[in-house]
Amino acid sequence: MSDGPTLTLVAQPLDYFRELVTKALENQRLSTFPEAEFYLVNLLNQFMTADRLYWRGPKGAVPKGAVKDESLVAMLKKALEQPEPQAQSALFRHMGDVSLYVAGFFQDSLNRKLVDVDYYIDMGGTAYRQVAARSDEEILKTLYGELAEKFGSFVDILAEVSDQTAHRSERDLLRTYELWVRTRSERAAKALQEAGILPNETIKKDWQ
């Protein structure tokens, strides 16, 4: 019998992600608004489609010439240059969504790049704050304000969901340890403890 990862077929991905997000919130003892919890679930469901990494125009279509792996700086520049408030808000929201998804679901790959998870947290939180400031409806101001304020915590929630849907290896644990050294993420610390590794508070000084 193979010791490799098993394949799970999910008929209702929205319900599947809702269960994982709810469990992660409970595990990390993070309280949030129901609207924010649903936002996380819907974000995961939407990003199952690869082209969601593209910004979509007001009508939901991918603009001609859109770049899939566009940098966050380029997204920020494009948003600030938008003359229409609706399009500007949509671009900031997309920037926040991409930052949250990538920082949460692909932390391991970020550990191998020059731009780390802290950068995505800073840029994503800023983007959601811009959306909140431009929202006319109070419920949207509250939602995006919550996403901005707890952005780092929500990254940990998506990271736990990623852990539950991916095969982990010794190399993954090393990357998790490196992440903990830089960010002191509670989710990373818990993952290490579950693997029998006790994070050492004195290690960070040696890495600086």
C-alpha positions in Angstrom: 0.0 0.0 0.0 1.3 3.5 -0.9 2.2 5.9 1.8 1.6 8.9 -0.5 -1.2 11.4 -0.3 -4.7 10.2 -0.7 -7.2 11.7 -3.1 -10.5 12.9 -1.7 -13.4 13.7 -4.1 -15.5 16.6 -2.9 -19.0 16.8 -4.4 -19.9 20.0 -2.5 -16.7 22.2 -2.2 -18.6 25.0 -0.4 -19.8 22.8 2.4 -16.4 21.1 2.5 -14.5 24.4 3.0 -17.1 25.6 5.5 -16.4 22.6 7.7 -12.6 23.1 7.4 -12.8 26.9 8.1 -15.2 26.4 11.0 -12.9 23.8 12.5 -9.8 26.0 12.0 -11.5 28.9 13.8 -12.4 26.7 16.7 -8.9 25.2 16.9 -7.2 28.6 16.9 -9.9 30.1 19.2 -10.5 33.0 16.8 -13.9 34.7 16.9 -15.2 36.6 14.0 -18.4 37.8 12.3 -20.4 35.2 10.4 -20.0 37.4 7.3 -16.2 37.2 7.6 -16.3 33.4 8.1 -18.5 33.0 5.0 -16.1 35.3 3.1 -13.2 32.9 3.8 -15.2 29.9 2.8 -16.3 31.6 -0.5 -12.8 32.7 -1.2 -11.5 29.2 -1.0 -14.4 28.0 -3.2 -13.8 30.6 -5.8 -10.0 30.1 -6.0 -10.6 26.5 -6.9 -10.9 28.0 -10.4 -7.3 28.9 -11.4 -8.3 32.1 -13.4 -9.6 33.6 -10.2 -6.1 34.9 -9.8 -6.9 37.3 -12.5 -8.7 40.5 -11.7 -12.2 40.5 -13.2 -13.9 43.6 -14.4 -17.3 44.9 -13.0 -19.2 42.4 -15.2 -17.1 39.4 -14.0 -15.0 39.1 -17.2 -11.3 38.8 -17.3 -10.0 42.0 -19.0 -7.9 41.5 -22.2 -4.2 41.5 -21.4 -4.7 40.6 -17.7 -1.7 39.1 -16.0 -2.2 36.0 -13.8 0.9 36.4 -11.6 0.8 40.2 -11.4 2.7 41.5 -8.4 1.0 43.2 -5.5 2.8 46.4 -6.2 1.5 46.4 -9.8 -2.1 45.7 -8.4 -1.7 48.6 -6.0 -0.5 51.0 -8.8 -3.4 49.9 -11.0 -5.9 50.4 -8.3 -4.6 53.9 -7.4 -4.7 54.9 -11.1 -8.3 53.8 -11.6 -10.6 56.8 -12.3 -13.8 55.1 -11.4 -14.4 54.4 -7.6 -16.2 51.2 -8.3 -13.4 49.7 -10.3 -10.8 51.0 -7.8 -12.6 49.3 -4.9 -12.9 46.1 -7.0 -9.1 46.1 -7.6 -8.3 46.7 -4.0 -10.6 43.8 -3.1 -8.9 41.5 -5.6 -5.5 42.5 -4.2 -6.7 41.6 -0.7 -8.2 38.3 -1.9 -5.0 37.3 -3.7 -2.8 38.3 -0.8 -5.0 36.3 1.7 -5.2 33.2 -0.5 -1.5 33.1 -1.4 -0.2 33.9 2.1 -2.5 31.3 3.6 -2.6 28.5 1.1 0.9 28.7 -0.2 3.1 29.7 2.8 5.6 26.9 2.0 6.3 28.3 -1.4 6.7 31.8 -0.1 9.4 30.6 2.3 11.5 29.9 -0.8 11.0 33.4 -2.3 12.5 36.8 -1.6 9.0 38.2 -0.9 7.8 36.4 2.3 4.4 36.0 4.0 4.8 39.3 6.0 4.8 41.2 2.8 1.5 39.6 1.7 0.0 40.3 5.1 0.9 44.0 5.0 -0.3 44.5 1.4 -3.5 42.5 1.9 -4.4 44.3 5.1 -3.8 47.6 3.4 -6.0 46.6 0.5 -8.9 45.5 2.6 -8.7 48.8 4.6 -9.0 50.7 1.4 -12.1 48.7 0.4 -13.7 49.4 3.8 -13.0 53.1 3.5 -14.7 53.2 0.1 -17.7 51.2 1.1 -21.0 53.0 1.4 -22.8 50.1 3.2 -22.1 49.7 6.9 -22.1 45.9 6.7 -19.3 46.1 4.0 -17.3 48.6 6.1 -17.5 46.2 9.0 -16.7 43.1 6.9 -13.6 44.5 5.2 -12.5 46.3 8.4 -12.6 42.9 10.1 -10.6 41.3 7.3 -8.0 44.0 7.5 -7.7 44.0 11.3 -7.4 40.2 11.6 -5.6 39.6 8.3 -2.7 37.8 9.8 -5.0 35.6 11.9 -7.1 34.8 8.8 -3.9 33.8 7.0 -3.3 31.2 9.7 -6.9 29.9 9.3 -6.3 29.3 5.6 -2.9 27.8 6.3 -4.6 25.3 8.6 -7.1 24.5 5.9 -4.1 24.0 3.5 -2.5 21.6 6.0 -5.7 19.5 6.0 -5.8 19.3 2.3 -2.1 18.6 1.5 0.4 15.9 2.2 3.0 17.0 4.7 6.7 16.0 4.7 9.8 16.5 6.8 10.7 19.3 4.4 7.3 20.9 5.0 8.0 20.8 8.8 11.4 22.6 8.2 9.6 25.3 6.3 7.0 25.6 9.0 9.8 26.0 11.5 11.4 28.7 9.4 8.0 30.5 9.2 7.6 30.3 13.0 11.1 31.8 13.5 10.2 34.8 11.3 6.6 35.4 12.3 5.9 33.6 15.6 2.7 32.3 14.0 0.6 30.4 16.5 -0.7 28.1 13.8 2.9 27.3 12.8 3.8 26.7 16.5 0.9 24.3 17.0 1.8 22.4 13.8 5.3 21.9 15.1 4.1 20.9 18.6 1.8 18.3 17.0 4.8 16.9 15.1 6.8 16.7 18.4 8.9 19.8 17.8 9.0 22.4 20.6 9.8 25.9 19.2 12.7 27.5 21.0 12.2 31.1 21.9 16.0 31.8 21.8 16.4 30.6 18.2 15.0 33.8 16.6 18.0 35.8 17.8 20.4 33.5 15.9 18.4 34.1 12.7 18.5 37.9 12.8 
